[in-house]
Amino acid sequence: MSVKEAQPEMLKAEKTADTAPKYSAPALEKGLDIIEFLSRCDTDYTLAEIAAKIGRTKGEIFRMLVVLELRGYVVRVEDADKYQVTDKLFQLGLRRPKYKSLAYIATPLMEVFAEETRYPCHLAIPTGSQIAVITRVDCPDPVGVTVRVGYRQSLLETGSGLCLLAFMSSANRSRAIKAIKADDPWVNVDELEAKLIEIRQKECLIEPSKVMDGVWDISCPILGAGSEGAVAALTVPYVKLVTNPIAPEAVADHLITAASRIAQALTS
C-alpha cells in the first residue's frame, strides 16, 4: 500500500504549532509499544497483561502480536500462552557495518589476549541504558567464566557499562544517563558522576561483579577517533584460579594493551 493509499488509521498527519506536518503511524506504534515493553521485562506476559501494561485493548494488539510472532520478533512461551521478546532486533543491529567491522577487527586481537593470559574476554557496546555483548573469545583452558553474545544488562550493573559511561563522549553520556533515569528515576546522578570521574582517572576498571559473587570485572574502553570517546568496552570476568595464578593487575595490563591495539586498528 502506498502512502497515498494509506487509510487514516494507518498513516495520518498532525499539525504542530509551527504548522509543520508531523506524521504518525498508529499500527506501527502499537508494534513498537509491544516490543519496547517486553524488552524491559524479566517475566513473560499474556496478551491481556501486555494490553493492560501498554494502555491498549486486547483487540488493538491481537493482530499485531500475531504478526510479530510470525516475523520472529516475539515468541510464545510453550504451554503458558505468554510472550517474550526475541533478540532479532539486536541481531539486525549487529549487521550494521559499524558493528560488523568492530567485531571483525577486535576478535583476532582478543584471541591473542586470551592466549597470553589464559582468560576469556568479551566486547560490549552501549545501547540505550544497557550494554550488549557483540563478540567474545573463550579461554584456552577448560575452566573460565564467559558471557554469551547478545547478553544485555544495565550500564550501571556491569564493569563494561560503567567503563563505557566513564569514557564515552559527554554528549553520549548525557543521553545514556537520561535513558538510565527513564528506567530508574531514583538513580543518584551526582554519585554516579563522581564514580565516573574516579574511573576516568584510571586506564582500567577493576571491581567486584554486581552479577556474580567471586567474580571481578576488569574492563578497558575501546576509544574511537577524535572526541568520539569509548565506542565499546573490552572486559574480562576474572576469577582467581589455582591452575592460573595470574594477578588481576597483570590481566589488566594485558587488557589495556589489547584495547589500545583494537582502537588503533579501528581508527587506522
C-alpha positions as MATLAB code, in Angstrom:
seq = 'MSVKEAQPEMLKAEKTADTAPKYSAPALEKGLDIIEFLSRCDTDYTLAEIAAKIGRTKGEIFRMLVVLELRGYVVRVEDADKYQVTDKLFQLGLRRPKYKSLAYIATPLMEVFAEETRYPCHLAIPTGSQIAVITRVDCPDPVGVTVRVGYRQSLLETGSGLCLLAFMSSANRSRAIKAIKADDPWVNVDELEAKLIEIRQKECLIEPSKVMDGVWDISCPILGAGSEGAVAALTVPYVKLVTNPIAPEAVADHLITAASRIAQALTS';
ca = [
       0.000    0.000    0.000;
       1.430    3.390   -0.937;
       1.436    6.403    1.370;
      -1.175    7.996   -0.865;
      -3.463    4.975   -0.486;
      -2.964    4.556    3.263;
      -6.041    4.815    5.418;
      -6.199    7.384    8.227;
      -5.727    4.598   10.809;
      -2.505    3.554    9.106;
      -0.939    6.944    8.493;
      -2.073   10.422    9.454;
      -0.563   13.887    9.541;
      -0.882   16.139   12.546;
      -0.241   19.850   12.538;
       2.214   21.135   15.122;
       2.411   24.670   16.450;
       4.730   25.744   13.644;
       2.354   24.171   11.050;
       4.983   21.614   10.001;
       3.360   18.208    9.407;
       4.134   15.517   11.963;
       3.370   12.032   10.725;
       2.321    9.128   12.892;
       1.590    5.502   12.105;
      -0.674    4.092   14.833;
      -0.325    0.467   13.710;
       3.463    0.693   13.799;
       3.321    2.443   17.164;
       1.371   -0.490   18.617;
       4.056   -2.913   17.490;
       6.837   -0.735   18.884;
       4.961   -0.350   22.171;
       4.807   -4.143   22.476;
       8.484   -4.706   21.629;
       9.734   -1.894   23.874;
       7.605   -3.096   26.787;
       8.654   -6.748   26.516;
      12.321   -5.781   26.135;
      12.221   -4.203   29.596;
      10.591   -7.204   31.279;
      12.196  -10.008   33.232;
       8.981  -12.061   33.154;
       6.648  -13.148   30.368;
       3.155  -11.708   29.854;
      -0.129  -12.841   28.330;
      -1.959  -10.908   25.629;
      -4.298   -9.384   28.221;
      -1.421   -8.416   30.509;
       0.525   -6.776   27.688;
      -2.546   -4.811   26.620;
      -3.118   -3.555   30.164;
       0.535   -2.619   30.680;
       0.802   -0.531   27.491;
      -2.640    1.034   27.783;
      -4.243   -0.780   24.843;
      -7.152   -3.161   24.450;
      -6.698   -6.831   23.582;
      -8.422   -6.221   20.265;
      -5.963   -3.452   19.402;
      -2.857   -5.583   19.788;
      -4.027   -9.115   18.928;
      -3.207   -8.983   15.212;
      -0.001   -7.081   15.900;
       1.213   -9.809   18.271;
       0.376  -12.473   15.680;
       2.463  -10.673   13.048;
       5.349  -10.013   15.451;
       5.387  -13.709   16.314;
       5.313  -14.751   12.649;
       8.213  -12.384   11.881;
      10.263  -13.633   14.829;
      10.278  -10.501   16.982;
       8.361  -12.160   19.825;
       7.900  -15.784   20.772;
       5.139  -17.516   22.658;
       6.281  -19.450   25.723;
       5.324  -23.106   25.428;
       2.274  -24.187   27.446;
       1.923  -20.743   29.056;
       0.294  -18.602   26.358;
       2.692  -15.842   27.323;
       5.033  -13.812   25.157;
       8.660  -12.754   25.347;
      10.745  -10.637   23.020;
      13.476  -12.323   20.949;
      16.905  -10.915   20.089;
      16.023  -10.427   16.406;
      16.299   -6.627   16.582;
      19.677   -6.982   18.264;
      20.868   -9.390   15.577;
      19.684   -6.978   12.878;
      21.617   -4.199   14.588;
      24.779   -6.286   14.526;
      24.525   -6.401   10.730;
      25.280   -2.685   10.577;
      28.724   -2.213    9.002;
      29.952   -0.309   12.082;
      29.436   -3.233   14.459;
      30.416   -5.913   11.958;
      33.722   -4.106   11.446;
      34.261   -3.666   15.189;
      33.728   -7.362   15.925;
      35.776   -8.396   12.866;
      38.719   -6.201   13.890;
      38.572   -6.958   17.598;
      38.207  -10.736   17.602;
      41.737  -11.692   16.417;
      43.295   -9.307   18.952;
      41.030  -10.682   21.668;
      42.261  -14.167   20.761;
      45.852  -13.008   21.271;
      44.898  -11.656   24.701;
      43.228  -14.949   25.649;
      46.286  -16.950   24.609;
      48.614  -14.681   26.610;
      46.573  -14.605   29.820;
      44.532  -17.839   29.622;
      41.448  -15.740   30.397;
      38.272  -15.181   28.337;
      37.101  -11.735   27.294;
      34.113  -10.115   25.646;
      33.329   -6.879   23.815;
      30.289   -4.793   24.750;
      28.675   -1.749   23.168;
      26.238    0.768   24.679;
      22.604    0.587   23.618;
      20.288    2.996   25.390;
      20.527    2.327   29.129;
      22.159   -1.077   28.626;
      25.223   -2.835   27.315;
      25.063   -5.530   24.660;
      27.816   -8.089   24.104;
      28.679   -8.330   20.406;
      31.566  -10.809   20.417;
      33.560  -12.947   22.837;
      36.610  -15.179   22.974;
      36.749  -18.156   25.322;
      39.827  -19.016   27.343;
      42.067  -21.820   26.065;
      41.800  -23.594   29.443;
      38.814  -25.775   30.397;
      37.729  -23.500   33.285;
      36.623  -19.882   32.960;
      33.666  -17.519   33.197;
      32.220  -16.435   29.860;
      29.396  -14.113   28.829;
      27.259  -15.072   25.852;
      26.973  -12.903   22.740;
      23.708  -10.978   22.876;
      23.780  -10.635   26.668;
      22.210   -7.369   27.811;
      22.384   -5.687   31.198;
      22.056   -2.221   32.698;
      25.033    0.073   32.189;
      25.111    0.527   35.962;
      25.253   -3.196   36.763;
      28.364   -4.197   34.815;
      32.004   -3.236   34.636;
      31.577   -2.855   30.874;
      28.724   -0.405   31.381;
      30.494    1.765   33.939;
      33.620    1.795   31.782;
      31.579    2.873   28.765;
      29.805    5.602   30.733;
      33.097    6.938   32.072;
      34.903    7.124   28.750;
      32.157    7.868   26.205;
      31.747   11.421   24.883;
      29.897   13.882   27.114;
      27.009   14.048   24.628;
      26.629   10.268   24.542;
      26.965   10.093   28.323;
      24.170   12.648   28.780;
      21.902   10.599   26.506;
      22.777    7.375   28.321;
      22.119    8.871   31.763;
      18.795   10.228   30.522;
      17.859    6.695   29.390;
      19.009    5.270   32.735;
      16.859    7.764   34.662;
      13.881    6.871   32.479;
      14.295    3.260   33.653;
      15.089    4.189   37.261;
      14.136    7.728   38.368;
      15.798    7.116   41.761;
      19.329    6.948   40.361;
      21.606    9.410   42.169;
      23.248   11.193   39.245;
      25.692   13.147   41.450;
      27.039    9.934   42.988;
      27.225    8.343   39.549;
      29.161   11.281   38.077;
      31.623   11.168   40.988;
      32.196    7.454   40.392;
      32.718    8.027   36.661;
      35.317   10.725   37.382;
      37.155    8.241   39.600;
      37.061    5.618   36.832;
      38.385    8.092   34.244;
      41.455    8.683   36.385;
      42.460    5.081   35.707;
      43.156    3.287   32.457;
      41.230    0.217   33.508;
      38.277   -0.540   35.779;
      38.717   -3.350   38.313;
      35.810   -4.009   40.667;
      33.688   -6.855   42.042;
      30.960   -8.059   39.702;
      27.449   -6.920   40.601;
      26.047  -10.009   38.885;
      28.145  -12.906   40.214;
      29.847  -13.358   43.598;
      33.543  -14.179   43.462;
      33.995  -12.628   40.011;
      35.768   -9.355   39.299;
      35.059   -7.209   36.247;
      38.218   -5.925   34.562;
      37.230   -3.523   31.794;
      39.001   -1.145   29.405;
      37.496    1.303   26.885;
      37.899    0.995   23.132;
      38.296    4.625   22.101;
      37.043    5.914   18.763;
      38.586    8.612   16.627;
      38.994   12.169   17.909;
      36.463   13.195   20.540;
      34.200   10.200   19.888;
      35.106    8.634   23.213;
      34.517    4.991   24.053;
      32.677    3.032   21.365;
      32.988   -0.291   23.180;
      34.420   -1.887   26.298;
      36.720   -4.903   26.436;
      36.049   -6.888   29.597;
      37.361   -9.925   31.452;
      35.231  -11.745   34.048;
      38.149  -12.514   36.364;
      38.250  -15.348   38.885;
      41.407  -16.443   40.655;
      42.277  -19.949   39.516;
      44.683  -22.353   41.186;
      45.765  -23.507   37.738;
      46.282  -19.913   36.506;
      47.506  -17.707   39.375;
      47.985  -14.527   37.313;
      47.027  -11.440   39.356;
      44.146   -9.178   38.256;
      46.562   -6.259   37.851;
      48.616   -8.290   35.387;
      45.465   -9.231   33.475;
      44.542   -5.532   33.411;
      47.928   -4.628   31.903;
      47.397   -7.129   29.087;
      43.828   -5.878   28.621;
      44.982   -2.252   28.304;
      47.384   -3.319   25.561;
      44.683   -5.305   23.742;
      42.190   -2.424   23.957;
      44.786    0.003   22.610;
      45.577   -2.308   19.679;
      41.881   -2.673   18.844;
      41.393    1.110   18.964;
      44.395    1.671   16.691;
      43.175   -0.920   14.196;
      39.670    0.527   14.303;
      40.733    4.110   13.594;
      43.612    3.474   11.170;
];
